[in-house]
Amino acid sequence: MNKFTLLLLIILVAFGCSKEPNVITESDLDASLLNVLKSKSHTGDIDFYTMPSSSDYDNIPNQDPKNPITYPKVALGNILFFETGIAMAAKKEESMGTYSCSSCHLPELGFTAGRFQGIADGAVGFGYHGEARTINPNYDGSEVDAQGARPLPVINLAYVRNPLWNGSFGSYGMNVGTESVWGIEDPLTSINKENREGLEAVVTPALITHRQDINKKLMDSLGYTALFDNAFHDVPVSQRYTLQTASHAISAYFRTVLTNQAPFQKWLRGEKNAMTEKQKKGANLFFGKANCVNCHNSPSLNGQRFAAVGVKDLDQNGYLAYKTDDGRSKGRAGFTQKDSDLYKFKVPELYNLKDVGFYFHGASKRSLREVVQYFNLAIPENPRVEAGRIDGQFRPLLLTDTEVDELTEFLANGLFDPNLLRYKPNSIYSGNCFPNNDAQSQIDLGCK
C-alpha cells in the first residue's frame, strides 16, 4: 500500500467515524413525529389531525342537521359576514352601515381584531389592519359595542361545538347538563333550548348584540333577496329573510373557513418537505415532551374543555375595558354560575396565531414566545385566581431555551396558513367599503 492510498484510507475512516451516532436527521424527525401522532390520535391514525378541503362539505364535521352546508348558503354567508350594509341597528344614526362582523375578525390577522379589543358600533377608523380603530368621540363608554374579552378567531369553527370563551352557546357538546341555566343569566342563551349546534345558536344572538339587522326590505335594497331565495328556497317566504336564516348562512360559511393549507396540514397529507427541520422539532415537542396535546387534541388543536391557567383579564392589562361587568372575566362560571367553573376559559385552537399580536382572553401576552414561556414556567399571573383553581395540567414543561424556540416556531409557522384571503370576497352587494365604512375607515382603506 503506497503512502497516498494509506492517507486516503485514514481520511475515509476518520470521516466515517466523525458522525455522531445520535444526530437526528430529517427522516428521523418525520418518523418520530409520525409515531407520536399515532399514539396521541383519538383514532390511532394521523388522518385524525387532517382537515378536509373547504369544499368537501360531506366531510366537514359537527354540522347541525337543521342547517346542512350547501354552496348557496356558504356564498351568502361569506358576503354577509363582510357586509357593512346590515349594520342598521347602531346606537346613533351616524354609525348606520359603518361596521360588519369582520370589523373584529380580519382575514389578514387570522380572523381576529387588529387591536386588543374589538369594537364594532361606536368606533371609527381602521389604519392598516384595524390597529387604528378608535372610539367615536360622539359615543360614551356605555354606548360602545366592545366586549370584555379578546375576540376569538372565527377559523376552524367546524371543530368547536360551543363557541365563545365561556362556551355558553350550543345545545350539545360541553353544554349537555347545563340546561338549567339556559336563558337565566344571559337571556340570549335561551336559544339553546331549540336544540342547535353552537354556531347556529351563537350567530343569531351575535347579530343582535352587534346591532345588525336582516329583513326583506333591507335585503331588497341591498340586492341580497335572490341569494336568500337560492339558499333558503325550502323556507317559507315569511321566514326567509331573517336573522335566523342569515345565521344559518354565516354558520355554513364559518364551517368552511379551514386552515388546511398550513405546512403541518400539508405534512400530514404526505408533503414531508412542507415543514422545516425546526418546525418538525417543535411539532415533536408539542405532541411529545411538552404534551401540549393533552389539552389541544383535535384537528384544529383546540380542546373540548375549559381550564384556569391564571392569566390576567382584559381590564388588568392597562386597557380601558368596556363592559367589564358582563361576566367575561368569570370564564365558564359566567355561564354555568358554578363556583367550580370560576376563571376557566375555553382551550382555543392554535392555527394562524403569529400575526394576532394579542393572546389569551385578556390579551396579556404580545407574542407566541411569551405564551410558550408562560406555559413552560407555569407561574400564574392573576392575583384574582386562587392557587386551588389552577388547572392540574398547568405545570412546568421543563423546556430549554432552544426547545422553547422550536415549539414557538411550530406554532408560529408550522400552523400558519398563508392564504386566508381566499375566504374574503372581492366586494359586497351594498358597494360599501368593508370591513368598515365610516369616513375615516374609507380614507384608511382607500376605497372611496
N, C-alpha and C positions, 0 to 999 in steps of 0.2 A: 504493500500500500504506500503510495507516494505521499509527500507532505500535503499536497493540495487536496487529495481525497480525504486524508485524515482530518484536515482543517474543516472541510465541508461537513464531514460526519459529526464532528464536535458541535458545529453550529446548529445542525439539524436536531441533534439530541437536546442541546440547550434550549432551542426554540420550542421543541415539543414538551419539555418539562416546565416551561415558563408559564403555561396556562394554569391558573388557579383551578383546582378541582371543583370549587363551589361557586364559580362565576355563573350568574343567572343569565341565560340567553333569552332572546326574544321568544323562541319556541317554548322555552321553559315557562315563561310568564303566561303564554297562551294556555299551556297545559294546566298550570296551577289554577289559573282563573276559571278555566272550564270545569275543573274538578270542584272548586269551592262553590261555583254557581249551582252545580247539580246538587251538592249537599245542602244548600240553603233554599233551593227552589221548592215551592209547595208541591210540584208535580215530579220532581226528580229529574227535570229536563230544563235546559237553558231556554227553550222556547217560552217558558213561563214568563220570562222578562222581556220578550219581544213584542213590540206594539204592531198592530195591523196597519195597513195602508189607510189613509184618511177616507178613501172612497170605498173601502171594504166594509160596507155597513153591516153585513151579516156577522162579522167577527168583532165588532166593537161591543164591549161588554156593558152590563148593567143598564140596558135600555129599559125604559118604562113601557110596559105593554100598552099603556094608554097613548103612547107617543113614539111609535116606531120611526126610526130615521128614514127619511126619503130625501131625494135630491131637491125637490121644490122647497121643502122645509129648511134644509141647510142653506140654500141660496137666499131665501127670505131672511132667515135669522142672521146670516152674515152681514147683510146690509143694515138691518135694523140695529144691530149692535153698534154700528158706527154712525147711525143717523141722528144728527142734531135736531132734525125737524120734529121729532116726537117729544122733545123736552118742552112740553106745553103746560106743565103744572108748576112752573117756577114760582117762588115767593113774590117776585117782582116782575113787572111787565118787561123791563129792560133785559131780563135774562131768558125770556122765552126763546126757544130754538137755538140756544148757545152752547149746549153741552150734550154729551152722549154717554152711553155705557163705557165707551172706550176712553173717555176723559181720564178715568182712573185705571185703565187696562190697555197699555200701549203695546202693540206687537213688537215694536223696536226694543222694548225693555222686558221681554218675556211676558207680556200682557200684565204688567204691573204699572203702578203710577210712577211718574218721573220725580216724585218727591216722597218724603216720609209718610205723608198723609194725603190721600186722595181727596179732591174737592170737586164736586160737580156744580150744582146750583150754588151761587154765591161767590164765584171766583171768576177771575179774568186772566187772560194771558196764557202763553204756552211755553215760550222760549224755544229751545232746540228739541228737547224731548220731555216736555212737561215740567221741567225743573223751575221754570219762572212763573208757574201758575200761582197767583196770589189772591188774597181775599178782596172781593169787591168792596171798596170803601163805603158803598151805599147799603151794605148789609152789616148787621151786628152779629156777634158770635152765635146767638140763639137761632138766627135765621139761616146760617150757613149749613149746607149739606156736606158735613165732614164726619167721619167716623172716629171712634176712639181706639182703633187698632189699624195697623198697616193693612192695606188691601192685599188679599191673596191673589196670586196669578190665576187666570182662567185658562190654563192649559192642562191637558191630560185629565180633564174632569170626568172622562169615562171611567176612571178608576176611583172616583170619590163618591161614596154613597151618601154622605151627609156633609154638604158644603158649610163654609164659614168656620172661623176659629173655634167656635163652641159647638159646631155640628148640629145646630138647632132645627134644621130643615130636612125633611125626608121621613117617610113612614117606616122605612126598613133599615137594614144595616145596624149601626150602633144605636139607633133610636128605638129599636124594639125593647119594650119595657119602660119607656118614658111617657107612655100615653097620658098619664095623669097630669102632666104639666103642659100638654099641648094647648095653646091658646090662653094660658094663665098669665105668666109673666110677660110674654110678648104675644099680644092678640093675633099677630100675623102667623104665628106657628099653628094656629087652628087649621091651616091648610093641610097639615099633616094628617088630619082626620079623613082626607079624601083619598088616602092610600096611594101616595105618589112617591116616586123616586126623588132623591134630593134635589136634582137640578130642576125638575118640573115643579117642585114645591117652593124653591127659593127664588126663581126668576120673577114670578108674578109679584111677590112682596118687594123684590128689589126694584122693579119698575115703579111701584107705588112709592116706596121710600125715597127713591132718587128722582121723583117728581116728573115722571114721563107719562105719556098718555097714548092710547090706541083707541080709535073709534072710526066708524065708517066715513064720516065727513072728513076727518083728517087724512085717512088713507086715500080717499078720492083726491084730495087736494095735493097730496104728495106723490101720487101715482102708484101706490102700492096695492090698490084694490085687486088688480089682476093677479098679483103674486099671492095674495091671500086666497083668492079663488082657486088657484092652481094647487097650492099647498094644502088647503083645507076644504076641498070640494065636497067631502063627506060630512062636513059640519054644517048644520042649518045656518042659513044666511043671517038669522037674528043673533047667532052666537059666533059668527065667523071673524069679525073684526074687533077683537077684544084683547085685553091684557093677557088672558089665558092662552089664546092661540098664538099671540106674539111670544109668550113664554115658551110654548112648545117649539116654535121655530128657532128661537135663540138657544134653547136646550139642545136641539138636534145639531145645530151648528157647533156648540161647545164640545159635543162628544167627538167631533171630527178634528178638533184642534189638538193634534198629537205631535210630539217631538220625535217623530220616527226617522228623522234624518241626522240625529246626533251620532257622533263617532261610535259610542257604545252600542247603539242600536244597529249600526252597520256591522260592527264586530260580531254581534250576536247572529247576524244573518250570514256570516262567513267571510266578511272582508277583514282579514286579520291585520292588515296594514292601516285600517281606519283609525286605530288609536296608536299613539306614540308609546315608547317604552315607559316613559314616566307616567302616562295615564294608566297603562296596564298595571304598573306597580301600585298606583293609587287605588285601582279597582280591586286588586288583590287585598289591599288593606281594608277597603270598605266592607268587602264580604268576608274577610278573614280576621286578622288581628284586631282591628278596630271594632269589628262587629256592629257597624252602623246598621247592617241589615236586620238586626234584631228588632228595630223599630221601623225601618224603612224597607219593607219587603213586599213590593208589588211591582208591576211593570213600570210604573211611574216613580217608584221608590218613595211612595208615601206610606202611611201606616193607618190601619183601621183601629186607632186608639188615640187617647188623649194623655198627655204627660205634663207634669210640672217639672221644669228644669231651672226655675228660679231666675229667668231673665227679667229685666226691668220693663215696666209698662210705658206706653207712649207718653204719658204726662210726666214721667220721671227722667226723660231724656232731653230736657231743655226746650221742649216744644210747647206751644200754646195748643193744647189738645181740646178740641171742641167735643161736646157730648161725653165728657169723662164720666158722667153718671149713668151711661147707657148700659152698664154691666159688662162691658167688653173686658175690663181688667180682671173680672172674676173667672174668665175662661168658661169651661164646661158648666160650672156651677151657676153661671148667669142664666143658663137654660134649665138645668135639672133641679136647681135650688138645693142640691145636696152639698153638705159641708165637705164630704169626701172628694168632691169634684172641684173644689176651690183651687184656682190657679193652674188648672190643667188645660192645655191647649192642644189643638189638633196636630198630629205629626204630619207635616206638609210634604208635598212632592219636591223633588230635588233637581229637576231639569231646568236649564236656561236661567240660572241664578247669577251668573257672573256679572251681568250688566245692571242688575237690580239696584245695588248701592245701599239698600237698607234691609236688614234681616231680623227675624223673629217678629212676633206680633207687635212688639213695642219699638221696632226699628232701632234696637240698642246696639247693633253691630253694623259696621260700614263696609266690611269686606268678608269674602268667604273664608279667608285665612283666619280672621278673628273668630268666625263661627267655629271652625275646626279646632282652634286653640281653646275656645271656651269649653267644648266637649272634652278635649284632651286633658285639661286641668280639672274640669268638673267642680268648679267653685261657684256656687250660686251667688248672684249679684244683687238680688232684690230683697231688701230687708222685710218687705211685706210677707214674703213666703217663708213660713216656718220650716225648719230643717226636716221635721217629720212629714212634710207634704212632698218633699222632693222624690221624684220617681227613682225606683230602685235600680233602673238601668243607667242612671246618670252617675257614673263613677269614672275615675281617671282611665284614659286609654293607654297611657304609658308609651306614647309615640315619640320618637326622636324628632328633632327639627327637620331632618331630611324627610322623614315619613309624613310629617305634617304638610310639607311642601308637596309631596307626591299625592297625598289624599286630596289636597286642595286642587291640584292640577286635574285630577279625575273629575271632581265636582264642577270645576270651572269650565273645562274644555272638553273632557270626555263625554259630559252630559249636555253639551251645548249644540242645539240645532240652529244652524246659522241662517235659516231661511224662513222664519216665521211670518215674513211679509207675504208669503203665499196665501195666508189666511185673511189678508186685508183687501177690501175692494178698491178699485181704482177711483170710484166715485159713488155718491149716494144719490137717491132719486130726487131729493129736495134741491140738489145743486149747491147746498151749503158747504162751507168749509167743515172739515172734520179732522180730529175728534172734537174740536171746539170751534165755536162760530161767533164768539164775541169780537168786538172791534180790534182789541189788542191781539187776540189769537189770529185773526185774519192777517194782521201785519206780520206776526211772528212766523206763521205758516206760509206766507207769501201766496195765498190762494185767491186773493181778491185785490 
